[in-house]
Amino acid sequence: VVQELRAQLSNDSHSEALFSVLNAFSIPKFIYSRSMKKFIEKDIDNDLFGTARTRSEVFWERYDLLLQRTLRHDVFSQVNLASGSSNTGQKYQLKTIEHLLAAGSKSEKIVVLGMLSQLHEAKYDLQDPTGVISLNLENATFHPGFYFENCFVLVEGQIDDGIFNVTGIGLPPPETAQNTRSYFGEINITGNTHDQSAKTKIRLKEIEEKSDDAFVFLSDVWLDDKKVMERIEQLFDGFADQPPFAFIFCGNFLSRPTANLYINDLSDAFKNFAKLVAKYPDICERTHFIFVPGPQDRHAPKIYPRAPLPSTINDILKKRIRHLHLATNPVRIQYCTQEIVIFREDLLQKLCRYCIKLPSDNLPMHLCHTLVTQAHLSPLPVYMTPIYWSYDHALHLYPLPDLIVVCDKFKSITDTIADCTIINPGSFAINKYCFKVYLPATREIEDSQITNM
């Protein structure tokens, strides 16, 4: 049945795409219009780096997105940020900083959505489009997540002598993709050729539910390391009889990249990989190979979105692999009705280094919570993870995808927030050759590892 449905799709030129790899620079830009109360498509600045105005618009576009999401969230009116407990008797109304400053020294508690910033050394401020106010965080209760400069937060407290004394600080509440689409319809934000989201396609849903396809995710695949290549050969041996739908290999692809010889070393490593994969003709013919560059792959500036691996790698592999995709970082995948977002960056280390208050336990859980609530793959300050301003929207997580794959060198994790699954396959080269397998039909995640030979 699945083969028949796939054949129908392939023969119909007007049909939906079963599978698409959507590079970051092809993603259309949608912004929230307050006056129209809906998302509208906006032209992308042709200048890769943008202007000073583009930079400021990035943050307020993020603010508008989170504001409209927060204003309609049921939980927002019921949760006391300072205590963390439900209180159905007391409701909260979101205020602006302009209102806060006008209120003077009134004793009532106020909740504000704004961006954390540091306009003065060792002091934190809160900004929104209406103004800025200094924060006193000494007695603040921090709720789950990481807090750092440029992140958006809900702050509860009282103003005294021009200072906002914070009693509770939390990240904006998340929202399921289903709830988002119930408000804004099934517009297609992914950038493929159809006007409507793949979520509405009945034939794609049939294939998805009846298929036994699998996606295999690996990160830190050091192709110049003999032991890593031996484990990859074991991996291919294991899938030889039933090739997966896709292998997603994320960098870094060299264990010790050198600036002056990088392209030569990378080419040699991929030539060895091409020789290895050629031993498995069924995999070469049937499986999609997606390569996502890592932070130490030096073919392009370390600014996000990052460009794909150089064309020389395409020339090496395309003779062996039928379905080859050299992807940007991040990259989006549409498989049937599902959306998968893949990002390779060591986020956890940076968050721990630059956060205001380090969470006491379960750091990976706090990372997942931060990404989902910020609706962004890299909400960090630009001096930590530079971004092309004109393409900041390519890092948005709104509506939430079905699967977010954050490839971090930290240990492997799996979490689910607001019906969105977040995984980190872990470092294949460092963490004992671990990887993840995703089964779209059941949405199951399998933790896998290649044991010693």
C-alpha positions as CSV (number, residue, x, y, z in Angstrom):
1,V,0.0,0.0,0.0
2,V,2.8,2.4,0.9
3,Q,4.6,1.7,-2.4
4,E,1.4,2.4,-4.3
5,L,0.8,5.7,-2.6
6,R,4.4,6.7,-3.2
7,A,4.1,5.8,-6.8
8,Q,1.0,8.0,-7.1
9,L,2.8,10.9,-5.6
10,S,5.8,10.5,-7.8
11,N,3.6,10.3,-11.0
12,D,1.6,13.4,-10.1
13,S,3.4,16.6,-11.0
14,H,1.0,18.6,-8.8
15,S,1.3,16.3,-5.9
16,E,2.7,17.0,-2.5
17,A,6.4,16.3,-1.8
18,L,7.0,13.2,0.3
19,F,10.4,14.5,1.4
20,S,12.1,17.8,1.2
21,V,15.4,19.1,2.6
22,L,14.9,22.9,3.1
23,N,18.1,24.9,3.4
24,A,18.0,27.9,5.8
25,F,18.5,30.5,3.1
26,S,15.4,29.3,1.2
27,I,13.0,29.7,4.2
28,P,10.4,32.5,3.7
29,K,10.0,35.1,6.3
30,F,6.7,35.6,8.2
31,I,6.2,38.3,10.8
32,Y,3.3,38.9,13.1
33,S,1.2,41.9,12.3
34,R,-0.4,43.4,15.4
35,S,-2.9,45.4,13.4
36,M,-4.0,42.5,11.3
37,K,-3.6,39.9,14.1
38,K,-2.0,37.4,11.7
39,F,1.3,36.4,10.2
40,I,2.2,38.0,6.9
41,E,5.1,37.2,4.6
42,K,7.8,39.8,4.4
43,D,10.5,40.3,1.8
44,I,14.0,39.3,2.9
45,D,16.8,41.9,2.8
46,N,19.1,41.0,-0.1
47,D,22.1,42.1,2.0
48,L,23.3,39.1,3.9
49,F,24.5,41.1,6.9
50,G,21.5,43.5,6.9
51,T,21.6,47.0,8.3
52,A,21.4,48.5,11.8
53,R,17.7,48.7,11.4
54,T,17.6,45.0,10.5
55,R,19.4,44.2,13.7
56,S,16.9,46.0,15.9
57,E,13.9,44.6,14.0
58,V,15.2,41.1,14.7
59,F,14.6,41.5,18.5
60,W,11.2,43.2,18.2
61,E,10.0,40.6,15.7
62,R,10.9,38.0,18.3
63,Y,9.1,40.0,20.9
64,D,5.9,40.4,18.9
65,L,5.9,36.6,18.2
66,L,6.2,35.8,21.9
67,L,3.8,38.5,23.0
68,Q,0.9,37.3,20.9
69,R,1.6,33.7,22.1
70,T,1.7,34.7,25.7
71,L,-1.4,36.9,25.7
72,R,-3.7,34.1,24.7
73,H,-2.1,31.3,26.8
74,D,-4.5,30.0,29.4
75,V,-1.8,29.1,31.9
76,F,-0.5,32.6,31.9
77,S,-3.5,33.9,33.8
78,Q,-3.4,31.1,36.3
79,V,0.2,30.7,37.4
80,N,1.9,32.7,40.1
81,L,5.4,33.2,38.9
82,A,6.8,33.9,42.3
83,S,5.5,30.8,44.0
84,G,5.2,28.5,41.0
85,S,1.8,27.3,42.2
86,S,-1.6,27.6,40.5
87,N,-4.0,30.2,41.8
88,T,-7.3,30.3,40.0
89,G,-8.5,33.1,42.1
90,Q,-5.9,35.7,41.1
91,K,-5.4,36.7,37.4
92,Y,-2.5,38.5,35.9
93,Q,-2.6,41.1,33.2
94,L,0.5,41.7,31.1
95,K,1.8,45.3,31.3
96,T,4.3,47.2,29.4
97,I,7.4,48.9,30.8
98,E,5.8,52.3,29.9
99,H,2.9,51.4,32.3
100,L,5.4,50.2,34.9
101,L,7.3,53.5,34.9
102,A,4.0,55.5,35.0
103,A,2.8,53.5,37.9
104,G,5.5,55.0,40.1
105,S,5.8,53.3,43.5
106,K,2.5,51.6,43.7
107,S,2.5,48.4,45.7
108,E,0.6,46.2,43.3
109,K,2.5,43.4,41.7
110,I,3.0,43.7,37.9
111,V,4.0,41.2,35.3
112,V,6.0,42.4,32.2
113,L,7.3,40.6,29.1
114,G,10.6,42.0,28.0
115,M,14.2,41.3,26.9
116,L,17.0,41.0,29.4
117,S,19.8,43.3,28.6
118,Q,23.0,44.8,30.2
119,L,23.2,48.5,29.6
120,H,25.5,48.9,32.6
121,E,28.2,46.6,33.9
122,A,27.1,44.0,36.4
123,K,23.5,45.2,36.2
124,Y,20.5,43.8,34.3
125,D,17.7,45.7,32.7
126,L,14.4,44.8,31.1
127,Q,13.5,46.2,27.7
128,D,10.3,46.2,25.5
129,P,9.3,48.5,22.6
130,T,8.0,51.1,25.1
131,G,11.0,51.5,27.4
132,V,13.7,50.1,29.7
133,I,13.9,49.7,33.5
134,S,16.6,48.5,35.8
135,L,16.1,45.1,37.6
136,N,16.8,44.0,41.1
137,L,17.2,40.2,41.0
138,E,18.4,39.6,44.5
139,N,15.2,38.1,45.8
140,A,13.9,36.6,42.5
141,T,12.7,33.1,42.1
142,F,14.1,31.6,38.9
143,H,11.9,29.1,37.2
144,P,13.0,26.3,34.7
145,G,15.3,27.3,31.9
146,F,18.5,29.4,31.3
147,Y,18.5,33.1,31.7
148,F,20.9,35.3,29.8
149,E,21.3,38.6,28.0
150,N,18.9,39.0,25.0
151,C,16.5,36.3,26.2
152,F,12.8,37.1,26.6
153,V,11.3,36.7,30.1
154,L,8.1,37.2,32.1
155,V,9.0,39.2,35.2
156,E,6.8,39.7,38.2
157,G,7.5,42.2,41.0
158,Q,7.0,45.7,42.3
159,I,8.6,49.0,41.4
160,D,10.4,51.1,44.0
161,D,12.3,54.3,43.4
162,G,12.6,53.5,39.6
163,I,13.9,50.0,40.2
164,F,11.9,46.9,39.4
165,N,12.2,44.5,42.4
166,V,11.7,41.1,40.9
167,T,10.0,38.3,42.9
168,G,9.6,35.8,40.1
169,I,11.1,35.4,36.7
170,G,10.1,32.8,34.1
171,L,10.3,32.1,30.4
172,P,7.3,32.7,28.2
173,P,4.9,29.7,28.1
174,P,5.2,27.4,25.1
175,E,2.4,26.5,22.8
176,T,1.7,23.4,20.8
177,A,1.9,23.6,17.0
178,Q,-1.7,22.4,16.8
179,N,-2.9,25.3,18.9
180,T,-0.8,27.8,16.9
181,R,-2.3,26.6,13.7
182,S,-5.8,26.8,15.1
183,Y,-5.3,30.5,15.3
184,F,-3.4,31.2,12.2
185,G,-4.4,28.4,9.8
186,E,-2.3,26.1,7.8
187,I,0.0,28.5,6.0
188,N,3.2,26.9,4.7
189,I,6.2,28.5,6.4
190,T,8.8,25.9,5.3
191,G,9.6,27.2,1.9
192,N,8.6,24.3,-0.3
193,T,6.4,24.7,-3.3
194,H,3.0,24.4,-1.7
195,D,0.8,27.2,-0.2
196,Q,-0.6,25.0,2.6
197,S,1.3,23.1,5.3
198,A,1.9,19.4,4.7
199,K,-0.1,18.9,7.9
200,T,-3.3,19.1,5.8
201,K,-2.3,16.4,3.2
202,I,-4.3,13.2,3.7
203,R,-2.2,11.1,1.3
204,L,1.0,12.0,3.1
205,K,-0.5,11.1,6.4
206,E,-1.5,7.7,5.1
207,I,2.1,7.0,3.9
208,E,3.5,8.3,7.2
209,E,1.4,6.0,9.4
210,K,1.9,2.9,7.3
211,S,5.6,3.3,6.6
212,D,8.5,1.6,8.4
213,D,10.9,4.4,7.5
214,A,13.7,5.3,9.9
215,F,15.9,8.4,10.3
216,V,19.4,7.9,11.8
217,F,21.1,10.9,13.5
218,L,24.8,11.0,14.2
219,S,26.9,14.0,15.4
220,D,30.7,14.6,15.5
221,V,31.4,12.1,12.8
222,W,35.1,12.3,12.5
223,L,35.9,10.9,9.1
224,D,39.6,11.2,9.6
225,D,39.5,9.0,12.7
226,K,40.2,5.3,12.1
227,K,38.1,4.1,15.0
228,V,35.1,6.2,14.0
229,M,35.3,4.9,10.4
230,E,35.3,1.3,11.8
231,R,32.1,2.0,13.7
232,I,30.5,3.6,10.7
233,E,31.2,0.4,8.8
234,Q,29.5,-1.5,11.6
235,L,26.6,0.9,11.3
236,F,26.2,0.2,7.6
237,D,26.5,-3.5,8.2
238,G,23.6,-3.3,10.7
239,F,21.4,-1.4,8.2
240,A,22.5,-3.3,5.0
241,D,19.5,-5.6,4.9
242,Q,16.9,-2.8,5.6
243,P,18.4,0.6,4.7
244,P,16.9,3.5,6.6
245,F,15.1,6.3,4.9
246,A,17.9,8.8,5.8
247,F,21.2,9.1,7.5
248,I,21.8,12.5,8.9
249,F,25.5,13.1,9.6
250,C,26.4,16.2,11.5
251,G,29.9,17.7,11.9
252,N,32.5,18.2,13.0
253,F,33.8,16.0,10.3
254,L,37.5,16.3,11.2
255,S,39.0,15.5,14.7
256,R,41.7,18.2,14.4
257,P,40.9,20.7,11.6
258,T,43.8,22.8,10.5
259,A,43.2,26.1,8.8
260,N,45.7,25.9,6.0
261,L,45.1,22.3,5.0
262,Y,41.4,22.1,5.9
263,I,39.9,21.6,2.4
264,N,42.6,19.0,1.5
265,D,42.1,17.1,4.7
266,L,38.3,17.2,4.4
267,S,38.4,16.0,0.8
268,D,40.6,13.1,1.7
269,A,38.3,12.1,4.6
270,F,35.2,12.1,2.4
271,K,37.0,10.1,-0.3
272,N,37.6,7.4,2.3
273,F,33.9,7.7,3.3
274,A,32.9,7.3,-0.3
275,K,34.9,4.2,-0.7
276,L,33.3,2.7,2.4
277,V,29.7,3.5,1.5
278,A,30.3,2.1,-2.0
279,K,30.4,-1.4,-0.4
280,Y,26.7,-1.1,0.4
281,P,24.9,-0.6,-3.0
282,D,21.4,-0.9,-1.5
283,I,22.1,1.9,1.0
284,C,23.7,4.1,-1.7
285,E,20.6,3.6,-3.9
286,R,17.8,3.9,-1.4
287,T,18.9,6.0,1.5
288,H,19.1,9.8,1.7
289,F,22.4,11.1,3.0
290,I,22.2,14.5,4.6
291,F,25.4,16.3,5.8
292,V,25.2,19.2,8.2
293,P,28.4,21.2,9.0
294,G,29.6,21.6,12.6
295,P,31.0,24.6,14.4
296,Q,34.6,23.5,13.7
297,D,34.1,22.8,10.0
298,R,36.0,25.8,8.6
299,H,34.6,26.1,5.1
300,A,32.5,29.1,5.9
301,P,32.3,31.9,8.5
302,K,31.0,30.8,11.9
303,I,27.8,32.8,11.5
304,Y,24.3,31.3,11.4
305,P,22.8,30.1,9.2
306,R,26.0,28.4,8.1
307,A,26.6,27.5,4.4
308,P,26.7,23.8,3.3
309,L,30.0,21.9,2.9
310,P,32.0,23.0,-0.2
311,S,31.0,21.7,-3.6
312,T,34.2,19.6,-3.8
313,I,32.5,17.2,-1.3
314,N,29.4,17.0,-3.6
315,D,31.7,16.0,-6.5
316,I,33.3,13.3,-4.4
317,L,30.0,11.8,-3.1
318,K,27.5,12.2,-5.9
319,K,29.1,9.4,-8.0
320,R,28.4,6.9,-5.1
321,I,25.2,8.2,-3.4
322,R,22.0,8.7,-5.3
323,H,20.2,10.9,-2.8
324,L,22.8,13.4,-1.6
325,H,22.0,16.6,0.4
326,L,24.7,19.0,1.5
327,A,22.7,21.1,4.0
328,T,23.0,24.4,5.8
329,N,23.2,24.6,9.5
330,P,20.4,24.7,10.6
331,V,18.3,22.7,8.1
332,R,14.7,21.7,8.0
333,I,13.3,18.4,6.7
334,Q,9.7,17.8,5.7
335,Y,8.8,14.1,5.7
336,C,5.2,13.4,4.9
337,T,3.3,15.6,7.4
338,Q,6.1,16.0,9.8
339,E,8.7,18.8,10.2
340,I,12.2,18.1,11.6
341,V,14.6,20.8,12.4
342,I,18.3,20.0,12.8
343,F,20.9,22.3,14.4
344,R,24.6,21.5,15.2
345,E,26.0,23.7,17.9
346,D,27.4,23.2,21.4
347,L,24.7,25.3,23.0
348,L,24.8,23.8,26.5
349,Q,28.4,24.8,27.2
350,K,27.6,28.4,26.1
351,L,24.5,28.6,28.1
352,C,26.2,27.4,31.2
353,R,29.0,29.9,30.7
354,Y,26.9,33.0,30.1
355,C,23.7,32.4,32.1
356,I,22.7,34.7,35.0
357,K,22.0,31.8,37.4
358,L,23.1,28.2,36.7
359,P,20.3,25.7,37.2
360,S,21.1,23.2,40.0
361,D,20.3,20.0,38.1
362,N,19.2,18.3,34.8
363,L,20.9,20.9,32.5
364,P,19.7,19.2,29.3
365,M,16.1,19.6,30.4
366,H,16.6,23.3,31.0
367,L,18.2,23.6,27.5
368,C,15.2,22.0,25.9
369,H,12.8,24.2,27.9
370,T,14.7,27.3,26.9
371,L,14.7,26.6,23.1
372,V,11.0,25.8,23.0
373,T,9.9,28.8,25.1
374,Q,12.1,31.3,23.2
375,A,10.9,29.8,19.9
376,H,14.4,30.1,18.6
377,L,17.3,27.8,18.0
378,S,19.9,30.2,19.2
379,P,18.5,33.0,21.4
380,L,22.0,33.7,22.8
381,P,23.7,37.1,22.5
382,V,25.4,37.8,19.2
383,Y,28.8,37.8,20.7
384,M,28.3,34.1,21.6
385,T,26.6,32.9,18.4
386,P,26.6,35.5,15.5
387,I,23.6,35.5,13.2
388,Y,23.0,36.9,9.8
389,W,20.3,39.4,10.7
390,S,18.5,39.1,7.5
391,Y,18.0,35.3,8.1
392,D,17.3,35.2,11.8
393,H,13.8,33.9,10.9
394,A,15.5,30.7,9.6
395,L,16.3,29.9,13.3
396,H,12.7,30.4,14.5
397,L,10.8,27.5,16.1
398,Y,7.3,28.7,15.5
399,P,5.0,26.9,15.0
400,L,6.9,24.2,16.9
401,P,8.2,21.4,14.6
402,D,7.5,17.7,15.4
403,L,11.1,17.0,16.1
404,I,14.0,19.3,17.1
405,V,17.5,17.7,16.8
406,V,20.0,19.7,18.7
407,C,23.4,18.1,18.1
408,D,25.5,19.0,21.1
409,K,28.7,17.4,22.3
410,F,27.0,16.9,25.7
411,K,25.5,13.5,26.5
412,S,22.5,12.1,24.6
413,I,19.0,13.3,25.7
414,T,15.4,13.0,24.7
415,D,12.6,15.3,26.0
416,T,9.1,16.3,25.0
417,I,7.6,19.7,25.6
418,A,4.3,21.0,24.1
419,D,4.0,17.9,21.9
420,C,7.4,18.7,20.4
421,T,10.2,16.1,20.8
422,I,13.7,17.4,21.4
423,I,16.7,15.1,21.1
424,N,20.5,15.3,21.2
425,P,22.1,12.2,19.7
426,G,25.3,13.1,21.6
427,S,28.8,13.1,20.2
428,F,29.4,9.9,18.1
429,A,33.2,10.2,18.3
430,I,33.4,11.1,22.0
431,N,30.4,9.5,23.7
432,K,31.1,5.8,22.9
433,Y,29.6,5.9,19.4
434,C,26.0,6.7,20.4
435,F,23.3,7.8,18.0
436,K,19.6,8.1,17.7
437,V,17.0,6.5,15.5
438,Y,13.7,8.2,14.8
439,L,10.6,6.3,13.6
440,P,8.1,8.8,12.1
441,A,5.2,6.4,12.0
442,T,5.1,5.9,15.7
443,R,7.2,9.0,16.6
444,E,9.4,6.8,18.8
445,I,13.1,7.6,19.5
446,E,15.5,4.7,19.9
447,D,18.8,5.2,21.8
448,S,21.5,3.3,20.0
449,Q,25.2,2.6,20.4
450,I,27.8,0.7,18.5
451,T,29.7,-1.5,21.0
452,N,33.3,-2.5,20.8
453,M,34.3,-4.6,17.8
